Amino acid sequence: MTHEVLRLEELSVGVRGRPIVHEVNLTLRSGERAALVGESGSGKTMTALAVPRLNPAGVTVTGGRILLDGADLTAASERELEGVRGRRIAMVYQDPLSCLNPVRTIGAQLAEAIRAHRDVPAGEARAHAVRLLEEVGVPDAAKRVRDYPHQFSGGMRQRVMIAMAISCEPDVLIADEPTTALDVTTQARVLRLLGTLAERRGMAVLFITHDLAVASALCQRIHVMRAGRIVESGGLREVLAAPRHEYTRQLVGSVVTLDAAPAKARPAADDVLVEADGLVRRFGTGVTAVDDVSLSVRRGETFGLVGESGSGKSTLSRLLLGLDTPTAGSVRFRGTDLASLRRSDLRRLRREMQIVLQDPVGSLNRRKTVEHIVGLPLLVHRKAAKRELRRRVAELLDLVGLPASFAGRYPHELSGGQCQRVNIARALAPEPSLLVLDEAVSAVDVVIQAQILELLRELQARLGLTCLFVSHDLAVVRYLAPRLAVMYRGRIVETGTREEIFGAPKHAYTRSLIAAIPALEGVTG
C-alpha cells in the first residue's frame, strides 16, 4: 500500500532577497512518478534542490515547509540533513560526467557512496557496487567497476549515476533533466530503467524536465511550472488531453512529434552543392568514426543527418566543412575537391560554409558583446567596413528575431534561446551557401526549440540557404528536412525522402529510432 512520502507546503525560495519560487504545493507518494515541467528559468531545479536543502550559495528557503514522512526539513539541522541526503533523498543530475570524479574508478565512487551511509567493509561495498551496476543494466559489471568515467558512454554514465543514487535505497529520487543530453534511443532506455526501479523498489520519483512528451513516457502525474509557480497539476491524461492553463497548452503545442505537419520547404535546385564520395575517417586509437560514406546535398535544400551519439554525425560534418581531413575518400564543394585546395584557398572557401553548434552558451565568448561576436565574421571576411558594422549587426539581429538593443549585451545576459539566435546570426554574417546545424536545438527547451525551428524554416525560405541539419531526433528532422540520411556506427544505412523513411523504413536501426521518439502518451494513448 502506498503512503505519502514527500509534501511541499507553500514552499518559497529566494535568491538574495528576490523571490524565485512562489508558494509551491506538491505531494509525492511511495512508488509514484511525478513530473515537474517547465521551460528554462521556470524554477524547476531550484524547487528540486530545496527539497534536500542543496540550494547554491545565496539561495534560501524563504517560506513554507518540506515534509519528509511528516518531518519538516526546513527546521532540520545540517547534521540531520546529512542523514537524509543520499540515504532518504537522492538526486540524479543532467550531466553525469561533471558529477563523477575523473581520476577514480566507478567501483571506488560507488563504494564510497555506500559506505558514507552504511557501516560495511570495503569488500562488501564493492560487491554491492557490482550488483547495483547489474541492476541498472551495465554489461560486464564485475569488470566495468574497474573502469573510469571517460570509458563509459553518456547513457552508461547516467546509469552509473542512477546506481549511485539508489545505492542506499532512498525513499525519494529526484531526477533533474537526466535525459536532456542523451539521444532518443538512450533516453528511452533510461526512462524505462527509472520506471522499473520505481516499481521494483517502491521509490517515489520526482522527474524534472522541460519536455512534456518525455514526462508522459515515465510519469503518472504532471505539475506544470512557470515563473516560479505551479500553474497546473493533475493526472497525466487530465493535464495533456485537456490542459486548462494557457502555458500548458503552449507546452503541448511546442512538442514536435511524428504527428506534427512537416514545415513547407523551398524546392531544391538540381545542382549539387556539397558531395561526399567514399569518406573514411580513422583515428589513431583504431576507431573508425566514418566508414565509406557517400552522400550529396543539393543547393537550396535542407538535408537531415540522423543518428545516435557516437554514430559519426559530427565527424562527418567536420569533414564536409573541410575542418578535418579524411583518411580516404573525397569531399567536393561546388565540384571542387577540398583536398586539392591550398590552405589559403580553403580558408576563403570556408566563408561559404558555416556551422551552428549544440551548446548555445558555450559557443559564445562570454567576455565579448553580441556586437563583437556577430560583427567579427563581417570584418574577417570583409563583408562590412568598421563604419557600417553597427548597422550590419543590427540587420543580422533583426533577421534572427532579436532587437538591435541586444548588441551591447553579453552572453550571460541572454537566455539559451537568445544565445542560439546570436549563434545563427554570427553564422549568417559571412553570407554562407551552406549552413551546418549540429544538434542546434537539442540543448534548449521545447518552447525555444519550436521557435528556433520556425526561425530556421523562415531563414531557409528567405535566403535560399542550403542546410545540413544534424540531430539524434527523427521527429525534429522530419519536421524540417524533406530528405535525410540515417547514420549508424559510422555508416549511412538509409537515405530517402521523409515520406520514404517514415512511411516504410527499410533498416532495423531506423525503425528503432522511430520507435524511441517520445509521444504525448496522455493524448495519443
N, C-alpha and C positions, 0 to 999 in steps of 0.2 A: 504494500500500500504506500502510495506516495505521500509526502508531507512537505510543508513549506520549509525551504532551507534558507532562502535569502529574501529580505524585504527592504526596499528603499522607500523611505517615507519623507516626502518633501525635501529630498536631497538637493542642496545648492552648493555650488563650487565657485570660487572666485580666484582671480589672479591679481595680487597686489591691490585688493580692494575693488577690482572691477568684476562684476558677476559674469560668468561664462556658462554656467549650468544652473537652471532655474527650477526648483521645486519638482524634482523628478520622483514619480511614484512607479514602482515596479516590483513584482513578486516573481519568484522562481521556485518551482517545486522539484523534488528529487526526481531524476530521470528526465526532466523536461528540457527541451531545447528551444530557447527563445532568442530572437534576433533583435539587436538594436541597430536600426538602419538610418542612414542619413549621409548627406554629402560631406566632403572635406570641410572641417571647421564647424561642424554642427554641434560638437561637444560629446560625441560618442566615446572617444578614447579617454577624455578627462572624467567622464562618468565611470567608465570601467576601472580606471586607475584609482579612483576614490574608494572603490569597494575594499581592496586590501590596504588602503591608505598608502599608495605608492605614487602619489602625485609629485611632479617635479618641484624643485625649489620655487617658492613664491606662489604656488598654487595650493589653496587650502579649502577644506570643507567649511562652509560658512553657515550652514543651517541644515536641519533635518537629521534623520537617523539612518544608520546602516545596520540592520538586524540580521545576524547570522545565528540561526536556531534560537532567536529571541534575545541574544546578547548584542548590545549596542557597541559596534566597533568604533564609533566616533568618540566613545568615552574610554576606550581601551588604552593601556599604557603601551609603550614601544616594546617592552618585553612580552606582553600578551600578544601583540600583533606579530611578533616573530614566531610565535607558536601557531599562528593562523596562516601566515604566508607560506605557500608551498605545501603545508600539511593539510589545511582545510580549504583554502582557496588558492588555485594555481592559475598561471597565465601562460598563454602561447601568443607570441608576437608575430608581426608581419614578416620581418626579415630574420630568419633563423641564423644566418651566417654571422650577423653582428651580435647575436646573443650567445654564441658559442666561443670558447677560448681556442684560438687557432693553434696554440702550442701544446695542448693537452689532448689525449685521445678521448674518443667518445665514451669509452668504458669508464675512464677515470672521472669524467664530468658527471656521468650518470651515478656512479658510486658515491661521489661527493654529495650530490643532491639527496640520495637515500640516507646517508649517514648523518646529514645535517639534522634530520628529524627522527632518526631511529638509531638506537644503540645496538648496532650489529657489527660483527667482524668484517674486515675488508674483503675477505674471500666470499662471504655470504652476500655482501653488497654487489660484488662483481657478478656473481651468479644471477642475482636478481636483475641486474642490468641487462644480461643476455636474454632473460625471459621477457623483459619489457620490450626489447627490440623485436623479439619474435612476435609479441602480441600486436605491435603496430605495423608488422609486415615488412621488416627489414630482412632481406635474404642473407643467409650465412651469418646470422647474428653473432655466433661464437667467434668468428674471425673478424667481423666488422667492428667489434668493440675495441680492437687494437688500432683502428684507423683514425685519422684526423678529420676535422670538419671539411677541409678542402677536397677530400677524397670522396665526398658524397655529393650527389646531385641536389638541386634545390628542393625537390619533392622529398627526397630521403632525409635531408637535413630537417625539414619540417616534421617528419615522422619521429626523428630523434628528439626534437623539442616537445612533441606530444608525449613521448615516452618519459621524458624528464618531468613533465607536468603531472602525469598520473602516477609517478613513482611512489608517492606517499598516499595514494588513494584519496584524493581530495573530494569534498562534498560538492564543490563548485569549480568548474573550469571556465575561465574567461578567455575566449579566443578572439584576439584583436586583429582583424583583417588577415587571417592566417593563409589565405589562398590568393590574395591580390597579385602577388608577384609570380604566380605559377601559371603554366599553360593549362588549357582546358582539360586535358586528359589527366594530368597530375592533380588538378583541382578536384576533379570528380572522385579520384581515389581517396584524397584527404577528407573530403566531405563524408564519403561512405565510412571511413575509419572513425571519424568523430561520432557519427550516428551509432555505429556498432558499440563503441566504448561506452557511450552514454547509456545505452540499453543494457549492456552486459554488467556495468558497474553501478547502475542506479545513480549516475553522476548528473548533476544539473549543468547545462552548458549555456553560457551567455555568449552569443556569437555576434561580433561587431563587424559590420560590413556596409559598403555603400551600394551594394548590388542586390536588389530585391529578388532577382532570379536565383542567385547563389543562396540567399537566405531561404528561399522557398524549397530548395533541394534538401535542406537539413532541418529546418525549424518548424515547430508547431504553432508558435505564437510570434507575432511581429509587433515591435514598438518602433514607431517612426519618429525620428528626432530632427528638429530644425531649430537653428539659432539657440541651442541650449535647452529647448523644451521638447517634451514628448507631445506631439500633436495628434497622434492616433495610435491606438493599441487594440489588439484583438487576435482572434484565431487566424490562421494562415488564409483560409478561403474567404473569411469575412473581410479581411483587410485588402486582399488582392483583387477579389472579384467585385467588391463594391466599396472602393475607398471613399471615405467621407470627406477627407481634407484635400484641399487643392494641391498641396505639396505632395501628398501620397500619390495623387493622380499624375502629377508631373513625373515622379519617380517611375511609376508603372509605364508611362508613355515613353520614357527615355531608354528603357531596356531594349537592346537590339536582339531580336530572336529570329529564328528561321521563318516565323510568320510575317516578319516585317517586309513591307513592299520595298524592293530594291530602288536605290536612287536612280533617276534618269541619267543616262550617260551620253556625253557628246560622241558622235560617231568617230572612230579612229581612222586615220589615213591608211593607205595601202602600204606605204613605205615603212621599213623597219628602222627604228632609231638606235636601239642597242640590242646586240645579239651575242649570245654565248655559245661556243661550239666545243663540246668535249672537255669542259672545265674540270680540272682536278686540283685540289689543294691539300697537300700533305704537310704536316708539321714534324719537327724534329723528334717529337715524342713517339712517332709512329702512328699518330691519329690521322685518319683521312676525313677531313671535315666536309669536303665537296668531292664527289666521286662521279666523274663523267656526266656532267650536267650540260644540257643544251636547251636553250630557250630563246625566244625573241619577243621584244616589246615594240609594238607599233607606235608611231608618232601620234600623240594626242589621246592615247588610251590610258585607262587606269588598270594596271595589271596586278593581281593579287598573288602573293607568295605566302603559303601557309605551311606551318609545321610546328611541332612542339619544341621546347627548349632543347638545344643540343642537336637539332636536325641539320644545321649548317646554313640556315637562312641568312644570318648576319655576315658570315664569312663570304657567302655568295654575293651579298650586297656590296661588300668591300671590293671584291674582285671586279664587279660590274662598274664600279666607280673609279677603278684604277688606283685604289688605296692599298691594294695588296697584289702581289704577283702570283699568278697561278703556277703550280708545279707542271701542269700540262694543259693543252687547250688554248683557246684564244677568246678575247672579247673585242668586238668591233662596235664602234660608235660612229654613226653616220657612214658606215662602210670602212672606216679606218681602224686597223688593228692597233690597239693601245700599246702592244709590245714593240711596235715599230717606231713609236714616237720618241723623240728626245725628251729629256726631263723638262726642259723649258716649254716645249710644245704641249706636253701633258698637263703642266700647270695651267697653261692658258685654256686648255680644253676643259679642265675641271670647273671653270666658271659656269659651264653649261650643265654641270652635274652637282646637285646639292642634296644634303641629307638632313632629316629631322630625326633626332634620337628619342629613345624611350623616356629618359628621365628629364622632365621639363625644367626642373630647378637646377639639377646638377649639370645640365648642358650650358648653363649661363654663367658668366663670370660675375660673381656676386659683388665684386668691388667696382664694377662699371655700371654706368647708367644705361637705360634702354636705348637712348640716343646713340651712345657709343657702340653698343652691341649690334644694333641694326645698321648703323652708319659705316662701321668698319669695312664690311664687304664692298660697299659702294666706293670707298676710297681705294681699297686694294685692287679692285677690278676696274677702276677708273670709270665708274658709272655715274659719278657726280663729283663736281668740284666742291671744295670746302665751303664756298659761299652759298651753295644751294643745298648743302647737306641737310639742314634742319627741315626744309620744305620736302625733300625726298623721303626723309624718315617719317614725317607726318603722313605723307601719302601711303607709305607702306603700312603704317599702323592702322590707318583708315581701311586699307584693303583687308586686313585681318580682323577688323571689328573692334579696334582699340582707339580711344581718344588720343589726340595729339599731346594732351597734357601728361600722358604716361611717359613721354620721352625723358623727363627728368627723374623718373623713379628708378630705384634699384630692385633687383630680383626679389629680395626678401620682402618688399612692399607689395608684391603681386601674389595672387592665388596661383595654384598649379595650372589651371586652365589658361590664365592670362600669360603665364610664363611660356606655355606651349605656343600660344599665339605669337609671342615675341620670337620664339624659335622659328616659326614658319615665316614670319616677316623677314628675319635675317636670311633664311634660305632663299627667299624670293628676291632679295635685293640685287643679286647679280643677273637677274632675268634668265634663270636656267631653262633649258629644254627638258631636262629630266629631274624630277624630284623624288628621292627615295625616302619613304617614311617607315623607319624601322621600329615597330611596336610603338608608334607615336601616340596611341590613345590607351595603351594598356595600364599606364600608371595613374590615370585620372579617374575620378568617379563617374558614374553613368550619366549624370546630367551634363557634366562638362564633356564627356565623350560624345554625346549626341550633338552638342554644339560644335565640337571640332570636326566631326564627320560631315555635318552640314556645311561648315566653312570650307572644307576640302572639296566637297562636291561643287560648291559655287565657284571656287578658285579654278578648278579644273575646267569648268564650262566657260568661265570668263576669259581665262588666259590661254586656253588650249594646251595646258601642261601635259606632259607625259609623266605619269605617276607609277612608281613601283611601291605598292602598299604591302609591307611585310608584317605579318601578325600570326599569333597562335590561335586566334579566334575566328573560326569559319563564318560565324553569323555576321560579324563585322565586315569581313572581306566580301561576303555575299552581298551585303548592302551596297558596298562602294565599287566593287570591281566586276565588270562584265565578263572578264576572262581571268583565269587563275591557274596556278600550278601548286601541287601538293608535294612537299619535300619530307623525306623520311630517311634518317641515317645517311645524310649526305647525297641522296639521290632524288631526282624528280620521279615520283611514282605515278603521277596522273596529271594531265593537263587538259583543259577544256573550258567551255563557257560555263557560267554559273548554272545554267539550265541543265547542262550535261552532268556537271559534278554533283549537283544536289538532287537532280531528278533520278540519276542512275549511276551512282558512284561505282567504279569498277574495282578499286583496290580496297582490301580489308582495312588498311590504315585510314583511308579517307572515311570509310564507314564508321570507324571507331571515333574519329574526330567529330563527326556529325552527331553521333550518339552522346558524346560528352558535353555538348553545348547545353548549359543550364536553361531550363524553360521556367516560365512563371507557373509553377505547379498548381498553385491555388486557383489559377484562372483556367489553365488548359486541362488540368487533371480533374 
